[in-house]
Amino acid sequence: MTDNKRLAYSIIQFLRDQLQSGDLTSDAQESLEVAVQCLETAFSISVDNEDLAVSRTLPDIFTSAVGEEIPDVIVDSVPTSPTVEDISKAEQLKTEGNEQMKVENYQSAVDYYSKAIELNPSNAVYYCNRAAALSKLGNYTGAVQDCEKAIAFDPSYSKAYGRMGLALVSLNKYSEAVDYYKKALELDPENESYKANLSIAEQKIKDAPSPASNLMQNSQVQQLMSGMMSGSYGPVGGGGAGPAAGGGNDIAGLIQAGQQFAQQMQQQNPELIEQLRSQIRSRTPSASNEEQS
C-alpha cells in the first residue's frame, strides 16, 4: 500500500503544479481541486506527507519512459544498411557464385548468391544472378520472383528483364515474355540475344493452335461429331425412339466434352487461354550465354 500512496502523492503533486501554472480555466481548476481532494481522501494522505515524495517528479519519470521506448520503435521500422565489410563480403560471395555457374554447379551458385543477398539485400545483381541459376535448375517460378525483386531495386537493369523473359517462356507465358523482352531492348537496343529471343517468343504466339482446331482434335468431340454427321443422333430436342431420341442429351455431352477440354487446356497451356481472352477483349528461345554480372 505504501507504493500506491507514493504514486498517489506524486499524482497530487503533479495536479497541484498544474493548478499553480495559471494556464487553466476556472472550471478546469475546480475540477483538479476536486480530484486532489478525492485522491487525498481515498489514500488517506495529504500534501504534508513529504515522506511519500520520490526523487523524481511524475513528468520526469514519464518523459524518461517515453524516451526509452522511441528508439526501439525507430530501430524496428528502419532497416539497417549493410556495412562496408558486408558489401565487400557479398561481392566475394557473388564472385564465387559466378565461378560455380561456369562449372555448371547451379545449386552451389544459388547458395552463394543467397548468402550475398543476406549481407546486401538491396543489390539487384545478386537476385538476377540467382534467377539465372534457378532457371538452370528448372525452378522458373523462383527465377521469376527473383527477377521481379531485381527490377524493383533497379528498374533500368536490362538483364533482369531479359532473364524474366527466359523464365516466362519456360513457363509457356509467351505474351508476358514478349513484353519483358521489349523492355529489355528499350534499355539495351543492340543486344542480339534479346532480339532473337523476342522473335522466337512472338513466333510461338503465332504458331499456337487455334481453340477450334484443338477442340476438334479432342477424341470425345470427334466421336460426338461423327455420330451427328452420320445421322446416328437426332436433331436437338428431337423426340421418338431409337438413337435419335437422345439428340438433346448428345448435344449436352458435346458441351460437357468441350468444357472438360477447356479445363485441360487451362491446366496444360494457360498462355493460350490468356491469348484467347486478349483477342476477345480487343519457338522456345535458348538460354542466353551471357556472363554473370
Secondary structure, DSSP 4 states (H G I P E B T S, - for coil): -HHHHHHHHHHHHHHHHHHHHS-S-HHHHHHHHHHHHHHHHHHT--TT-GGG--SS-HHHHHHHHHHHHHHHHHHHHSPPPPPHHHHHHHHHHHHHHHHHHHTT-HHHHHHHHHHHHHH-TT-HHHHHHHHHHHHHTT-HHHHHHHHHHHHHH-TT-HHHHHHHHHHHHHTT-HHHHHHHHHHHHHH-TT-HHHHHHHHHHHHHHHHSPPHHHHHHTSHHHHHHHHHHHTTSS--TT--SSSGGGGHHHHHHHHHHHHHHHHHHHHHH-HHHHHHHHHHHH---PPPP-PPP-
